[in-house]
Amino acid sequence: MSAPRRWLACAAVCLCACTTVGPDYRVPDRAAFKAPQANGALQGGSTHGVDIGAVPDDWWRLYDDARLDWLVRQALAANTDIRAASANLRRAVALLHEVESENLPQGGVDASVARAQLSAQSFLQTVKPPVFNLGDFGFGVSYLVDFFGKLARADEAALAGAEASEATLDMVRVSVAAQTVRAYVQGCAATHELAVATRQLAVQERTVDATRRLVAAGRTQPPDVARERARAEALRAALPAFAAEQAAAHYHLALLLGKPPSALAQDQVDCHAEPALHAPLPVGDGAALLRRRPDIRQAERELAAATARIGVATADLYPSIRIGASAGLTGVLSDLGSGPTARWSLGPLLSWSLPTNGVRHRIHGHEAAADAALARFDGAVLRALQETETALSAYTRALERREALHAAREQAGEAARQQVRLQQAGRIPYLDRLDAERTMADAEAALAAAEAQVSYRQVDLFLALGGGWQAGRKVSAVWGTGIRRTAIPDKSMT
């Protein structure tokens, strides 16, 4: 067998012996993500006001409020935090493509012209050589043979990192959607509570006027007027706070939509009552929750990247072989292109650093980093379950409180109606009637506050459930990053 054939056969054997060092990634069996208790029914999933139906991607549409839907779509398209996260994702994808390019042959061209005088003593001569016009032109190409999978593991790490950035973008979308709904609810609740507080103040002012007339008629004492005026002023003092809440909600919505406050018209955010769900709130189960939450997907992808980096470090224990070729012309400028100036080379280049330079310690460091990533992954899973169960409990308790206050308001209203009839029949004084009306106004104020709390707890629960990022992808103008899809929820996290 000729020498070239022997060389090609040896190269073929080496190629066949290629392997990928380091651990192959899969979600560890001991991970909290795979625990049966984490994938079962949510403890609060069977309580009042919720059901186990699937959480829709665009959950805010359950409120059937066209203005709210418009605000969320605008926020998902123009929010500055989403724009920043999208840019970070594009940067991660660019890094991924940079790493992928290492799998391609690398080439280059170089050329130079110089007027030079060579050193005579470098050639062991004593006669000074003449000055020459020298030229050099050449090109080369090389290919790193990935015998031990260093490039493959680096590609895995970069891909997982890009997918973690994608999950981060989805987390921002979830947050922006929830913040937009919450700000809208805040404005609606403030308007509602302001109207109720104004009615409370109107009843109290009527009480002050009636007490004043009784004092003038000598039927009560002047301190009674002062006491009723104090109550009226206390109610009046609450009105500016509700007006401030309205303004704050308006300004927050403008920020979320990426606009100055003056650019968001008041009629675009006006509402007079909190948006209400017309069906039980769908919460799904633990398995769906863990696959839906972007922070869990982010932590899982970071674990995959950390695992792949172990393989990158492990490959440094083995030789690196690069096959290259080069050709060019080097010599006196006037002779450049003639046969004596031609040069070329072809062959492999092997480099191997002995494992005394800290490679093994670097491997141990990456193994520790993977353990830390697994701990963060477990923490993300447990935190998601804790947040969801807490939000479920708070929501159901808020519903119970609202129902009790609704019953109290109904009873206060019935008492007020009876007092009106008795006063009109002359059987009780006018102040007794006003006292009943004031009790009813107080009950309405408490109910309005409870309704606001129910709406806030709904948003908290939807945020904990982690929905909304899917719809954000449809709206975002910056989507389309070129990441190779890996179907993380279906394959990696199994």
PyMOL commands that set and color helices and strands:
alter all, ss='L'
color gray80, all
select helices_A, chain A and resi 3-16+32-34+36-39+59-63+66-78+80-101+121-123+150-216+222-256+261-263+266-268+286-292+294-315+333-335+339-341+359-424+430-465+469-475
alter helices_A, ss='H'
color red, helices_A
select strands_A, chain A and resi 50-51+106-117+131-145+281-282+320-332+342-351
alter strands_A, ss='S'
color yellow, strands_A
deselect
rebuild
show_as cartoon
